[in-house]
């Protein structure tokens, strides 16, 4: 998941590059917007050696939690979705695209589980499958597939079941 923070000057900052976020307290002469003086409304972001200012970040703090490490060269994921416009999905309706993994955000340092960071956010209808060195595909903590064809077949079956349920309503 790629998360961007919009700063007061309109700049978008990739959250993966943010090294530190510090809350800035309101002063008595700043607009309160329902907050008391001394409350937090602005944040100072330290990113790539520069300090930026963001107003009331609308971001889940857990999206920034954890350690971010660069991905190994060649790390990639396959994103799989289906075209539901043409009726009941068939294998021809299964759409795949590859995307490089640029970093990993490690949230649970006990077992080392992490989530990939991509150069762009996957579409909401795409499922992310991480390609392992032996060619298997891993769908988060959900499933492990022998290869791309097995993952596509599973996605097709799920899409067909969902389509059949919608038709029965």
TORKOL-4160 file (C-alpha; in steps of 0.2 Angstrom, whole numbers, padded with zeros to 4 digits, m for minus):
169
<pt num="1" X="0000" Y="0000" Z="0000"/>
<pt num="2" X="0007" Y="0017" Z="m0004"/>
<pt num="3" X="0001" Y="0031" Z="0007"/>
<pt num="4" X="0003" Y="0050" Z="0002"/>
<pt num="5" X="0002" Y="0064" Z="0014"/>
<pt num="6" X="m0004" Y="0081" Z="0007"/>
<pt num="7" X="0005" Y="0096" Z="0014"/>
<pt num="8" X="m0001" Y="0113" Z="0017"/>
<pt num="9" X="0008" Y="0119" Z="0001"/>
<pt num="10" X="m0001" Y="0106" Z="m0010"/>
<pt num="11" X="0015" Y="0095" Z="m0010"/>
<pt num="12" X="0011" Y="0076" Z="m0009"/>
<pt num="13" X="0024" Y="0066" Z="0001"/>
<pt num="14" X="0026" Y="0048" Z="0000"/>
<pt num="15" X="0023" Y="0042" Z="0018"/>
<pt num="16" X="0037" Y="0029" Z="0015"/>
<pt num="17" X="0050" Y="0043" Z="0015"/>
<pt num="18" X="0044" Y="0051" Z="0031"/>
<pt num="19" X="0056" Y="0049" Z="0044"/>
<pt num="20" X="0048" Y="0058" Z="0058"/>
<pt num="21" X="0031" Y="0067" Z="0062"/>
<pt num="22" X="0030" Y="0079" Z="0076"/>
<pt num="23" X="0013" Y="0087" Z="0081"/>
<pt num="24" X="0013" Y="0106" Z="0082"/>
<pt num="25" X="0003" Y="0115" Z="0095"/>
<pt num="26" X="m0010" Y="0128" Z="0091"/>
<pt num="27" X="m0006" Y="0145" Z="0097"/>
<pt num="28" X="m0019" Y="0157" Z="0104"/>
<pt num="29" X="m0020" Y="0167" Z="0088"/>
<pt num="30" X="m0023" Y="0152" Z="0076"/>
<pt num="31" X="m0040" Y="0147" Z="0070"/>
<pt num="32" X="m0047" Y="0134" Z="0082"/>
<pt num="33" X="m0059" Y="0124" Z="0071"/>
<pt num="34" X="m0066" Y="0116" Z="0087"/>
<pt num="35" X="m0049" Y="0113" Z="0095"/>
<pt num="36" X="m0043" Y="0122" Z="0111"/>
<pt num="37" X="m0027" Y="0132" Z="0111"/>
<pt num="38" X="m0013" Y="0120" Z="0114"/>
<pt num="39" X="m0021" Y="0106" Z="0105"/>
<pt num="40" X="m0014" Y="0098" Z="0089"/>
<pt num="41" X="m0019" Y="0103" Z="0072"/>
<pt num="42" X="m0003" Y="0104" Z="0062"/>
<pt num="43" X="0011" Y="0092" Z="0060"/>
<pt num="44" X="0029" Y="0094" Z="0055"/>
<pt num="45" X="0035" Y="0081" Z="0043"/>
<pt num="46" X="0054" Y="0077" Z="0041"/>
<pt num="47" X="0056" Y="0069" Z="0024"/>
<pt num="48" X="0072" Y="0067" Z="0014"/>
<pt num="49" X="0081" Y="0080" Z="0024"/>
<pt num="50" X="0067" Y="0094" Z="0023"/>
<pt num="51" X="0054" Y="0099" Z="0035"/>
<pt num="52" X="0036" Y="0101" Z="0028"/>
<pt num="53" X="0020" Y="0106" Z="0037"/>
<pt num="54" X="0004" Y="0097" Z="0035"/>
<pt num="55" X="m0013" Y="0103" Z="0042"/>
<pt num="56" X="m0024" Y="0090" Z="0051"/>
<pt num="57" X="m0017" Y="0075" Z="0042"/>
<pt num="58" X="m0032" Y="0064" Z="0037"/>
<pt num="59" X="m0022" Y="0048" Z="0038"/>
<pt num="60" X="m0023" Y="0033" Z="0049"/>
<pt num="61" X="m0007" Y="0033" Z="0060"/>
<pt num="62" X="m0005" Y="0014" Z="0059"/>
<pt num="63" X="m0002" Y="0017" Z="0040"/>
<pt num="64" X="0015" Y="0025" Z="0045"/>
<pt num="65" X="0019" Y="0014" Z="0060"/>
<pt num="66" X="0033" Y="0002" Z="0058"/>
<pt num="67" X="0050" Y="0001" Z="0050"/>
<pt num="68" X="0052" Y="0004" Z="0031"/>
<pt num="69" X="0066" Y="m0005" Z="0022"/>
<pt num="70" X="0071" Y="m0005" Z="0004"/>
<pt num="71" X="0065" Y="m0021" Z="m0006"/>
<pt num="72" X="0078" Y="m0032" Z="m0015"/>
<pt num="73" X="0081" Y="m0028" Z="m0033"/>
<pt num="74" X="0068" Y="m0037" Z="m0044"/>
<pt num="75" X="0055" Y="m0039" Z="m0030"/>
<pt num="76" X="0038" Y="m0039" Z="m0038"/>
<pt num="77" X="0020" Y="m0043" Z="m0036"/>
<pt num="78" X="0006" Y="m0048" Z="m0048"/>
<pt num="79" X="m0011" Y="m0039" Z="m0046"/>
<pt num="80" X="m0026" Y="m0049" Z="m0051"/>
<pt num="81" X="m0043" Y="m0042" Z="m0055"/>
<pt num="82" X="m0058" Y="m0047" Z="m0066"/>
<pt num="83" X="m0068" Y="m0038" Z="m0079"/>
<pt num="84" X="m0086" Y="m0040" Z="m0073"/>
<pt num="85" X="m0094" Y="m0030" Z="m0087"/>
<pt num="86" X="m0096" Y="m0045" Z="m0099"/>
<pt num="87" X="m0107" Y="m0056" Z="m0088"/>
<pt num="88" X="m0101" Y="m0071" Z="m0078"/>
<pt num="89" X="m0082" Y="m0070" Z="m0077"/>
<pt num="90" X="m0072" Y="m0082" Z="m0088"/>
<pt num="91" X="m0053" Y="m0084" Z="m0088"/>
<pt num="92" X="m0052" Y="m0071" Z="m0102"/>
<pt num="93" X="m0060" Y="m0059" Z="m0090"/>
<pt num="94" X="m0046" Y="m0061" Z="m0077"/>
<pt num="95" X="m0033" Y="m0046" Z="m0079"/>
<pt num="96" X="m0016" Y="m0047" Z="m0072"/>
<pt num="97" X="m0002" Y="m0034" Z="m0071"/>
<pt num="98" X="0015" Y="m0034" Z="m0063"/>
<pt num="99" X="0021" Y="m0020" Z="m0051"/>
<pt num="100" X="0038" Y="m0018" Z="m0043"/>
<pt num="101" X="0039" Y="m0018" Z="m0024"/>
<pt num="102" X="0050" Y="m0003" Z="m0019"/>
<pt num="103" X="0050" Y="m0006" Z="0000"/>
<pt num="104" X="0043" Y="m0016" Z="0014"/>
<pt num="105" X="0034" Y="m0009" Z="0029"/>
<pt num="106" X="0037" Y="m0020" Z="0044"/>
<pt num="107" X="0024" Y="m0018" Z="0057"/>
<pt num="108" X="0026" Y="m0033" Z="0068"/>
<pt num="109" X="0044" Y="m0034" Z="0073"/>
<pt num="110" X="0041" Y="m0050" Z="0083"/>
<pt num="111" X="0038" Y="m0061" Z="0067"/>
<pt num="112" X="0044" Y="m0049" Z="0054"/>
<pt num="113" X="0028" Y="m0049" Z="0044"/>
<pt num="114" X="0028" Y="m0034" Z="0032"/>
<pt num="115" X="0018" Y="m0026" Z="0018"/>
<pt num="116" X="0024" Y="m0021" Z="0001"/>
<pt num="117" X="0025" Y="m0003" Z="m0004"/>
<pt num="118" X="0022" Y="0001" Z="m0022"/>
<pt num="119" X="0026" Y="0016" Z="m0033"/>
<pt num="120" X="0007" Y="0018" Z="m0035"/>
<pt num="121" X="m0008" Y="0011" Z="m0026"/>
<pt num="122" X="m0016" Y="m0004" Z="m0033"/>
<pt num="123" X="m0034" Y="m0002" Z="m0038"/>
<pt num="124" X="m0048" Y="m0006" Z="m0026"/>
<pt num="125" X="m0053" Y="m0022" Z="m0036"/>
<pt num="126" X="m0035" Y="m0029" Z="m0037"/>
<pt num="127" X="m0029" Y="m0042" Z="m0026"/>
<pt num="128" X="m0010" Y="m0042" Z="m0022"/>
<pt num="129" X="0000" Y="m0058" Z="m0024"/>
<pt num="130" X="0019" Y="m0057" Z="m0019"/>
<pt num="131" X="0030" Y="m0067" Z="m0030"/>
<pt num="132" X="0042" Y="m0078" Z="m0021"/>
<pt num="133" X="0059" Y="m0083" Z="m0027"/>
<pt num="134" X="0053" Y="m0101" Z="m0032"/>
<pt num="135" X="0039" Y="m0094" Z="m0042"/>
<pt num="136" X="0025" Y="m0097" Z="m0030"/>
<pt num="137" X="0013" Y="m0083" Z="m0026"/>
<pt num="138" X="0008" Y="m0078" Z="m0009"/>
<pt num="139" X="m0008" Y="m0068" Z="m0005"/>
<pt num="140" X="m0004" Y="m0060" Z="0012"/>
<pt num="141" X="m0008" Y="m0072" Z="0026"/>
<pt num="142" X="m0023" Y="m0079" Z="0016"/>
<pt num="143" X="m0016" Y="m0092" Z="0003"/>
<pt num="144" X="0000" Y="m0099" Z="m0005"/>
<pt num="145" X="m0001" Y="m0103" Z="m0024"/>
<pt num="146" X="0010" Y="m0115" Z="m0034"/>
<pt num="147" X="0010" Y="m0102" Z="m0049"/>
<pt num="148" X="0001" Y="m0088" Z="m0057"/>
<pt num="149" X="m0011" Y="m0100" Z="m0066"/>
<pt num="150" X="m0017" Y="m0107" Z="m0049"/>
<pt num="151" X="m0019" Y="m0090" Z="m0042"/>
<pt num="152" X="m0029" Y="m0084" Z="m0057"/>
<pt num="153" X="m0040" Y="m0100" Z="m0056"/>
<pt num="154" X="m0044" Y="m0097" Z="m0038"/>
<pt num="155" X="m0048" Y="m0078" Z="m0042"/>
<pt num="156" X="m0059" Y="m0084" Z="m0056"/>
<pt num="157" X="m0069" Y="m0096" Z="m0045"/>
<pt num="158" X="m0071" Y="m0082" Z="m0032"/>
<pt num="159" X="m0077" Y="m0070" Z="m0045"/>
<pt num="160" X="m0089" Y="m0083" Z="m0052"/>
<pt num="161" X="m0097" Y="m0087" Z="m0035"/>
<pt num="162" X="m0099" Y="m0068" Z="m0032"/>
<pt num="163" X="m0107" Y="m0066" Z="m0049"/>
<pt num="164" X="m0119" Y="m0081" Z="m0046"/>
<pt num="165" X="m0124" Y="m0074" Z="m0029"/>
<pt num="166" X="m0128" Y="m0057" Z="m0036"/>
<pt num="167" X="m0139" Y="m0065" Z="m0050"/>
<pt num="168" X="m0149" Y="m0075" Z="m0037"/>
<pt num="169" X="m0154" Y="m0059" Z="m0028"/>
